[in-house]
Amino acid sequence: MLTDRARKMQRILFNLYRHEAVYLDRQRLAWITGLSEAEIDTVIYELEEQGHVVQKEGLLQVIEGWEHPPARMPNFA
């Protein structure tokens, strides 16, 4: 489950870059989100840990643009 900050960052990254691999402009993201650059790094790490983004050689790529709800178990009465 993503935090509100992580969910907001995920949507912004997806809307800005879609599935392209890009070098992050942390100053632009700080301006858009209202977060500090340190907070941005923390949120991106959280997104990477949960498999929503991938970082490789300084590039960031968005894998999913939204969080999937947890699977529901069938309710058998």
Biopython code that builds the backbone (N, CA, C, O; Angstrom):
import numpy as np
from Bio.PDB.StructureBuilder import StructureBuilder

atoms = [
    (1, "MET", "N", (0.846, -1.168, 0.000)),
    (1, "MET", "CA", (0.000, 0.000, 0.000)),
    (1, "MET", "C", (0.895, 1.237, 0.000)),
    (1, "MET", "O", (1.800, 1.353, 0.827)),
    (2, "LEU", "N", (0.648, 2.135, -0.905)),
    (2, "LEU", "CA", (1.455, 3.343, -1.017)),
    (2, "LEU", "C", (0.967, 4.429, -0.064)),
    (2, "LEU", "O", (-0.218, 4.514, 0.260)),
    (3, "THR", "N", (1.907, 5.251, 0.374)),
    (3, "THR", "CA", (1.535, 6.425, 1.157)),
    (3, "THR", "C", (0.922, 7.459, 0.206)),
    (3, "THR", "O", (1.026, 7.334, -1.014)),
    (4, "ASP", "N", (0.292, 8.468, 0.778)),
    (4, "ASP", "CA", (-0.311, 9.510, -0.049)),
    (4, "ASP", "C", (0.739, 10.229, -0.892)),
    (4, "ASP", "O", (0.501, 10.531, -2.061)),
    (5, "ARG", "N", (1.902, 10.502, -0.297)),
    (5, "ARG", "CA", (2.982, 11.157, -1.043)),
    (5, "ARG", "C", (3.452, 10.298, -2.204)),
    (5, "ARG", "O", (3.672, 10.798, -3.307)),
    (6, "ALA", "N", (3.606, 9.006, -1.954)),
    (6, "ALA", "CA", (4.071, 8.101, -3.000)),
    (6, "ALA", "C", (3.036, 7.988, -4.121)),
    (6, "ALA", "O", (3.396, 7.958, -5.297)),
    (7, "ARG", "N", (1.764, 7.926, -3.764)),
    (7, "ARG", "CA", (0.703, 7.837, -4.767)),
    (7, "ARG", "C", (0.680, 9.111, -5.627)),
    (7, "ARG", "O", (0.531, 9.044, -6.847)),
    (8, "LYS", "N", (0.829, 10.262, -4.975)),
    (8, "LYS", "CA", (0.855, 11.538, -5.695)),
    (8, "LYS", "C", (2.057, 11.581, -6.646)),
    (8, "LYS", "O", (1.924, 11.978, -7.804)),
    (9, "MET", "N", (3.228, 11.172, -6.149)),
    (9, "MET", "CA", (4.434, 11.177, -6.982)),
    (9, "MET", "C", (4.295, 10.207, -8.148)),
    (9, "MET", "O", (4.731, 10.511, -9.259)),
    (10, "GLN", "N", (3.701, 9.057, -7.914)),
    (10, "GLN", "CA", (3.507, 8.067, -8.969)),
    (10, "GLN", "C", (2.656, 8.644, -10.101)),
    (10, "GLN", "O", (2.995, 8.493, -11.274)),
    (11, "ARG", "N", (1.562, 9.299, -9.752)),
    (11, "ARG", "CA", (0.677, 9.890, -10.770)),
    (11, "ARG", "C", (1.389, 11.008, -11.527)),
    (11, "ARG", "O", (1.251, 11.117, -12.746)),
    (12, "ILE", "N", (2.147, 11.839, -10.814)),
    (12, "ILE", "CA", (2.873, 12.928, -11.472)),
    (12, "ILE", "C", (3.928, 12.375, -12.416)),
    (12, "ILE", "O", (4.038, 12.828, -13.555)),
    (13, "LEU", "N", (4.706, 11.401, -11.953)),
    (13, "LEU", "CA", (5.731, 10.805, -12.813)),
    (13, "LEU", "C", (5.107, 10.165, -14.045)),
    (13, "LEU", "O", (5.624, 10.308, -15.153)),
    (14, "PHE", "N", (3.998, 9.461, -13.853)),
    (14, "PHE", "CA", (3.348, 8.813, -14.988)),
    (14, "PHE", "C", (2.832, 9.855, -15.984)),
    (14, "PHE", "O", (2.993, 9.690, -17.193)),
    (15, "ASN", "N", (2.218, 10.919, -15.484)),
    (15, "ASN", "CA", (1.684, 11.939, -16.381)),
    (15, "ASN", "C", (2.779, 12.724, -17.087)),
    (15, "ASN", "O", (2.579, 13.177, -18.214)),
    (16, "LEU", "N", (3.925, 12.891, -16.453)),
    (16, "LEU", "CA", (5.018, 13.625, -17.088)),
    (16, "LEU", "C", (5.786, 12.771, -18.090)),
    (16, "LEU", "O", (6.089, 13.224, -19.193)),
    (17, "TYR", "N", (6.099, 11.535, -17.706)),
    (17, "TYR", "CA", (7.048, 10.743, -18.481)),
    (17, "TYR", "C", (6.482, 9.476, -19.100)),
    (17, "TYR", "O", (7.152, 8.845, -19.917)),
    (18, "ARG", "N", (5.273, 9.090, -18.736)),
    (18, "ARG", "CA", (4.667, 7.821, -19.189)),
    (18, "ARG", "C", (5.631, 6.684, -18.929)),
    (18, "ARG", "O", (6.026, 6.459, -17.785)),
    (19, "HIS", "N", (6.022, 5.955, -19.976)),
    (19, "HIS", "CA", (6.905, 4.805, -19.788)),
    (19, "HIS", "C", (8.306, 5.057, -20.337)),
    (19, "HIS", "O", (9.061, 4.111, -20.560)),
    (20, "GLU", "N", (8.662, 6.330, -20.559)),
    (20, "GLU", "CA", (9.988, 6.664, -21.065)),
    (20, "GLU", "C", (10.995, 6.648, -19.925)),
    (20, "GLU", "O", (10.668, 7.025, -18.800)),
    (21, "ALA", "N", (12.203, 6.219, -20.210)),
    (21, "ALA", "CA", (13.285, 6.284, -19.232)),
    (21, "ALA", "C", (13.888, 7.685, -19.307)),
    (21, "ALA", "O", (14.317, 8.120, -20.375)),
    (22, "VAL", "N", (13.921, 8.392, -18.178)),
    (22, "VAL", "CA", (14.364, 9.787, -18.163)),
    (22, "VAL", "C", (15.298, 10.041, -16.981)),
    (22, "VAL", "O", (15.295, 9.308, -15.992)),
    (23, "TYR", "N", (16.100, 11.104, -17.114)),
    (23, "TYR", "CA", (16.843, 11.624, -15.977)),
    (23, "TYR", "C", (15.887, 12.539, -15.223)),
    (23, "TYR", "O", (15.258, 13.411, -15.822)),
    (24, "LEU", "N", (15.778, 12.345, -13.916)),
    (24, "LEU", "CA", (14.833, 13.125, -13.130)),
    (24, "LEU", "C", (15.291, 14.562, -12.961)),
    (24, "LEU", "O", (16.471, 14.829, -12.731)),
    (25, "ASP", "N", (14.362, 15.467, -13.077)),
    (25, "ASP", "CA", (14.590, 16.868, -12.763)),
    (25, "ASP", "C", (13.996, 17.101, -11.376)),
    (25, "ASP", "O", (12.823, 17.452, -11.247)),
    (26, "ARG", "N", (14.813, 16.905, -10.341)),
    (26, "ARG", "CA", (14.323, 16.975, -8.966)),
    (26, "ARG", "C", (13.812, 18.365, -8.602)),
    (26, "ARG", "O", (12.886, 18.489, -7.800)),
    (27, "GLN", "N", (14.398, 19.405, -9.175)),
    (27, "GLN", "CA", (13.913, 20.761, -8.893)),
    (27, "GLN", "C", (12.504, 20.947, -9.440)),
    (27, "GLN", "O", (11.658, 21.548, -8.777)),
    (28, "ARG", "N", (12.247, 20.445, -10.626)),
    (28, "ARG", "CA", (10.899, 20.549, -11.205)),
    (28, "ARG", "C", (9.898, 19.753, -10.376)),
    (28, "ARG", "O", (8.799, 20.229, -10.092)),
    (29, "LEU", "N", (10.287, 18.524, -9.983)),
    (29, "LEU", "CA", (9.399, 17.708, -9.160)),
    (29, "LEU", "C", (9.146, 18.360, -7.807)),
    (29, "LEU", "O", (8.033, 18.284, -7.286)),
    (30, "ALA", "N", (10.154, 18.996, -7.234)),
    (30, "ALA", "CA", (9.975, 19.693, -5.963)),
    (30, "ALA", "C", (8.974, 20.832, -6.129)),
    (30, "ALA", "O", (8.137, 21.052, -5.254)),
    (31, "TRP", "N", (9.051, 21.541, -7.221)),
    (31, "TRP", "CA", (8.129, 22.640, -7.471)),
    (31, "TRP", "C", (6.700, 22.121, -7.665)),
    (31, "TRP", "O", (5.751, 22.704, -7.140)),
    (32, "ILE", "N", (6.548, 21.033, -8.415)),
    (32, "ILE", "CA", (5.215, 20.486, -8.704)),
    (32, "ILE", "C", (4.581, 19.876, -7.454)),
    (32, "ILE", "O", (3.400, 20.092, -7.184)),
    (33, "THR", "N", (5.371, 19.115, -6.693)),
    (33, "THR", "CA", (4.815, 18.370, -5.562)),
    (33, "THR", "C", (4.820, 19.132, -4.244)),
    (33, "THR", "O", (4.035, 18.822, -3.347)),
    (34, "GLY", "N", (5.684, 20.113, -4.118)),
    (34, "GLY", "CA", (5.821, 20.808, -2.852)),
    (34, "GLY", "C", (6.696, 20.060, -1.863)),
    (34, "GLY", "O", (6.758, 20.432, -0.691)),
    (35, "LEU", "N", (7.369, 19.017, -2.308)),
    (35, "LEU", "CA", (8.265, 18.238, -1.453)),
    (35, "LEU", "C", (9.698, 18.719, -1.633)),
    (35, "LEU", "O", (10.039, 19.305, -2.660)),
    (36, "SER", "N", (10.537, 18.470, -0.629)),
    (36, "SER", "CA", (11.960, 18.776, -0.774)),
    (36, "SER", "C", (12.611, 17.686, -1.632)),
    (36, "SER", "O", (12.035, 16.621, -1.856)),
    (37, "GLU", "N", (13.823, 17.980, -2.104)),
    (37, "GLU", "CA", (14.510, 16.987, -2.931)),
    (37, "GLU", "C", (14.831, 15.729, -2.135)),
    (37, "GLU", "O", (14.832, 14.633, -2.696)),
    (38, "ALA", "N", (15.101, 15.862, -0.845)),
    (38, "ALA", "CA", (15.344, 14.689, 0.009)),
    (38, "ALA", "C", (14.074, 13.850, 0.139)),
    (38, "ALA", "O", (14.134, 12.621, 0.095)),
    (39, "GLU", "N", (12.924, 14.510, 0.298)),
    (39, "GLU", "CA", (11.653, 13.786, 0.385)),
    (39, "GLU", "C", (11.335, 13.097, -0.938)),
    (39, "GLU", "O", (10.785, 11.996, -0.948)),
    (40, "ILE", "N", (11.675, 13.733, -2.044)),
    (40, "ILE", "CA", (11.460, 13.129, -3.360)),
    (40, "ILE", "C", (12.268, 11.841, -3.476)),
    (40, "ILE", "O", (11.755, 10.831, -3.956)),
    (41, "ASP", "N", (13.520, 11.868, -3.044)),
    (41, "ASP", "CA", (14.349, 10.660, -3.090)),
    (41, "ASP", "C", (13.752, 9.545, -2.244)),
    (41, "ASP", "O", (13.766, 8.380, -2.642)),
    (42, "THR", "N", (13.226, 9.905, -1.071)),
    (42, "THR", "CA", (12.607, 8.915, -0.184)),
    (42, "THR", "C", (11.373, 8.293, -0.839)),
    (42, "THR", "O", (11.185, 7.078, -0.786)),
    (43, "VAL", "N", (10.545, 9.119, -1.450)),
    (43, "VAL", "CA", (9.318, 8.627, -2.094)),
    (43, "VAL", "C", (9.654, 7.765, -3.306)),
    (43, "VAL", "O", (9.012, 6.739, -3.527)),
    (44, "ILE", "N", (10.639, 8.162, -4.086)),
    (44, "ILE", "CA", (11.031, 7.366, -5.256)),
    (44, "ILE", "C", (11.594, 6.023, -4.815)),
    (44, "ILE", "O", (11.359, 5.007, -5.469)),
    (45, "TYR", "N", (12.338, 6.011, -3.706)),
    (45, "TYR", "CA", (12.827, 4.738, -3.171)),
    (45, "TYR", "C", (11.660, 3.836, -2.792)),
    (45, "TYR", "O", (11.688, 2.635, -3.061)),
    (46, "GLU", "N", (10.637, 4.410, -2.168)),
    (46, "GLU", "CA", (9.438, 3.642, -1.804)),
    (46, "GLU", "C", (8.758, 3.079, -3.045)),
    (46, "GLU", "O", (8.353, 1.916, -3.055)),
    (47, "LEU", "N", (8.629, 3.887, -4.088)),
    (47, "LEU", "CA", (8.011, 3.415, -5.335)),
    (47, "LEU", "C", (8.831, 2.303, -5.977)),
    (47, "LEU", "O", (8.282, 1.352, -6.534)),
    (48, "GLU", "N", (10.152, 2.436, -5.892)),
    (48, "GLU", "CA", (11.024, 1.405, -6.468)),
    (48, "GLU", "C", (10.920, 0.101, -5.688)),
    (48, "GLU", "O", (10.894, -0.976, -6.284)),
    (49, "GLU", "N", (10.860, 0.187, -4.361)),
    (49, "GLU", "CA", (10.738, -1.002, -3.526)),
    (49, "GLU", "C", (9.459, -1.779, -3.820)),
    (49, "GLU", "O", (9.445, -3.006, -3.726)),
    (50, "GLN", "N", (8.390, -1.077, -4.174)),
    (50, "GLN", "CA", (7.109, -1.726, -4.437)),
    (50, "GLN", "C", (6.900, -2.050, -5.921)),
    (50, "GLN", "O", (5.834, -2.531, -6.305)),
    (51, "GLY", "N", (7.914, -1.789, -6.753)),
    (51, "GLY", "CA", (7.861, -2.206, -8.150)),
    (51, "GLY", "C", (7.099, -1.276, -9.081)),
    (51, "GLY", "O", (6.687, -1.699, -10.161)),
    (52, "HIS", "N", (6.902, -0.027, -8.694)),
    (52, "HIS", "CA", (6.176, 0.911, -9.553)),
    (52, "HIS", "C", (7.098, 1.687, -10.478)),
    (52, "HIS", "O", (6.666, 2.149, -11.534)),
    (53, "VAL", "N", (8.368, 1.837, -10.096)),
    (53, "VAL", "CA", (9.371, 2.492, -10.936)),
    (53, "VAL", "C", (10.653, 1.684, -10.885)),
    (53, "VAL", "O", (10.862, 0.879, -9.977)),
    (54, "VAL", "N", (11.517, 1.911, -11.881)),
    (54, "VAL", "CA", (12.818, 1.255, -11.942)),
    (54, "VAL", "C", (13.866, 2.331, -12.171)),
    (54, "VAL", "O", (13.697, 3.202, -13.025)),
    (55, "GLN", "N", (14.949, 2.269, -11.405)),
    (55, "GLN", "CA", (16.076, 3.167, -11.614)),
    (55, "GLN", "C", (17.268, 2.338, -12.052)),
    (55, "GLN", "O", (17.583, 1.305, -11.461)),
    (56, "LYS", "N", (17.930, 2.819, -13.112)),
    (56, "LYS", "CA", (19.103, 2.112, -13.613)),
    (56, "LYS", "C", (20.015, 3.129, -14.271)),
    (56, "LYS", "O", (19.603, 3.858, -15.174)),
    (57, "GLU", "N", (21.265, 3.173, -13.809)),
    (57, "GLU", "CA", (22.284, 4.058, -14.361)),
    (57, "GLU", "C", (21.813, 5.514, -14.410)),
    (57, "GLU", "O", (22.069, 6.216, -15.388)),
    (58, "GLY", "N", (21.131, 5.963, -13.367)),
    (58, "GLY", "CA", (20.687, 7.350, -13.298)),
    (58, "GLY", "C", (19.381, 7.642, -14.008)),
    (58, "GLY", "O", (18.864, 8.755, -13.911)),
    (59, "LEU", "N", (18.834, 6.667, -14.723)),
    (59, "LEU", "CA", (17.561, 6.845, -15.419)),
    (59, "LEU", "C", (16.425, 6.279, -14.586)),
    (59, "LEU", "O", (16.604, 5.294, -13.870)),
    (60, "LEU", "N", (15.272, 6.892, -14.678)),
    (60, "LEU", "CA", (14.086, 6.414, -13.977)),
    (60, "LEU", "C", (13.013, 6.092, -15.007)),
    (60, "LEU", "O", (12.774, 6.867, -15.932)),
    (61, "GLN", "N", (12.375, 4.952, -14.839)),
    (61, "GLN", "CA", (11.291, 4.553, -15.731)),
    (61, "GLN", "C", (10.088, 4.150, -14.900)),
    (61, "GLN", "O", (10.204, 3.376, -13.950)),
    (62, "VAL", "N", (8.920, 4.688, -15.270)),
    (62, "VAL", "CA", (7.676, 4.365, -14.573)),
    (62, "VAL", "C", (7.135, 3.062, -15.153)),
    (62, "VAL", "O", (6.966, 2.942, -16.367)),
    (63, "ILE", "N", (6.866, 2.098, -14.297)),
    (63, "ILE", "CA", (6.327, 0.803, -14.719)),
    (63, "ILE", "C", (4.807, 0.839, -14.696)),
    (63, "ILE", "O", (4.154, 0.429, -15.656)),
    (64, "GLU", "N", (4.245, 1.332, -13.593)),
    (64, "GLU", "CA", (2.786, 1.395, -13.444)),
    (64, "GLU", "C", (2.382, 2.819, -13.090)),
    (64, "GLU", "O", (3.057, 3.490, -12.309)),
    (65, "GLY", "N", (1.282, 3.274, -13.665)),
    (65, "GLY", "CA", (0.813, 4.618, -13.412)),
    (65, "GLY", "C", (-0.197, 4.712, -12.289)),
    (65, "GLY", "O", (-0.619, 5.812, -11.933)),
    (66, "TRP", "N", (-0.594, 3.586, -11.724)),
    (66, "TRP", "CA", (-1.568, 3.604, -10.629)),
    (66, "TRP", "C", (-1.340, 2.378, -9.774)),
    (66, "TRP", "O", (-0.739, 1.394, -10.204)),
    (67, "GLU", "N", (-1.827, 2.461, -8.575)),
    (67, "GLU", "CA", (-1.688, 1.358, -7.631)),
    (67, "GLU", "C", (-2.847, 0.394, -7.811)),
    (67, "GLU", "O", (-3.996, 0.813, -7.952)),
    (68, "HIS", "N", (-2.545, -0.896, -7.807)),
    (68, "HIS", "CA", (-3.596, -1.904, -7.909)),
    (68, "HIS", "C", (-4.194, -2.155, -6.528)),
    (68, "HIS", "O", (-3.460, -2.271, -5.546)),
    (69, "PRO", "N", (-5.511, -2.239, -6.446)),
    (69, "PRO", "CA", (-6.124, -2.545, -5.153)),
    (69, "PRO", "C", (-5.777, -3.974, -4.732)),
    (69, "PRO", "O", (-5.532, -4.824, -5.588)),
    (70, "PRO", "N", (-5.754, -4.247, -3.433)),
    (70, "PRO", "CA", (-5.478, -5.610, -2.999)),
    (70, "PRO", "C", (-6.551, -6.564, -3.482)),
    (70, "PRO", "O", (-7.725, -6.207, -3.579)),
    (71, "ALA", "N", (-6.134, -7.771, -3.779)),
    (71, "ALA", "CA", (-7.085, -8.774, -4.265)),
    (71, "ALA", "C", (-8.076, -9.117, -3.156)),
    (71, "ALA", "O", (-7.689, -9.295, -2.001)),
    (72, "ARG", "N", (-9.328, -9.206, -3.508)),
    (72, "ARG", "CA", (-10.358, -9.543, -2.518)),
    (72, "ARG", "C", (-10.584, -11.045, -2.531)),
    (72, "ARG", "O", (-10.575, -11.704, -3.571)),
    (73, "MET", "N", (-10.783, -11.541, -1.341)),
    (73, "MET", "CA", (-11.106, -12.962, -1.213)),
    (73, "MET", "C", (-12.608, -13.126, -1.405)),
    (73, "MET", "O", (-13.380, -12.284, -0.946)),
    (74, "PRO", "N", (-13.038, -14.196, -2.078)),
    (74, "PRO", "CA", (-14.468, -14.402, -2.237)),
    (74, "PRO", "C", (-15.138, -14.619, -0.880)),
    (74, "PRO", "O", (-14.555, -15.226, 0.018)),
    (75, "ASN", "N", (-16.330, -14.133, -0.746)),
    (75, "ASN", "CA", (-17.069, -14.247, 0.504)),
    (75, "ASN", "C", (-18.087, -15.385, 0.356)),
    (75, "ASN", "O", (-19.152, -15.218, -0.238)),
    (76, "PHE", "N", (-17.727, -16.533, 0.910)),
    (76, "PHE", "CA", (-18.628, -17.675, 0.846)),
    (76, "PHE", "C", (-19.436, -17.734, 2.136)),
    (76, "PHE", "O", (-18.873, -17.726, 3.230)),
    (77, "ALA", "N", (-20.742, -17.794, 2.004)),
    (77, "ALA", "CA", (-21.588, -17.809, 3.193)),
    (77, "ALA", "C", (-21.963, -19.210, 3.572)),
    (77, "ALA", "O", (-22.676, -19.414, 4.554)),
]
sb = StructureBuilder()
sb.init_structure("model")
sb.init_model(0)
sb.init_chain("A")
sb.init_seg("    ")
for serial, (resi, resn, name, xyz) in enumerate(atoms, 1):
    if name == "N":
        sb.init_residue(resn, " ", resi, " ")
    sb.init_atom(name, np.array(xyz, "f"), 0.0, 1.0, " ", f" {name:<3s}", serial, name[0])
structure = sb.get_structure()
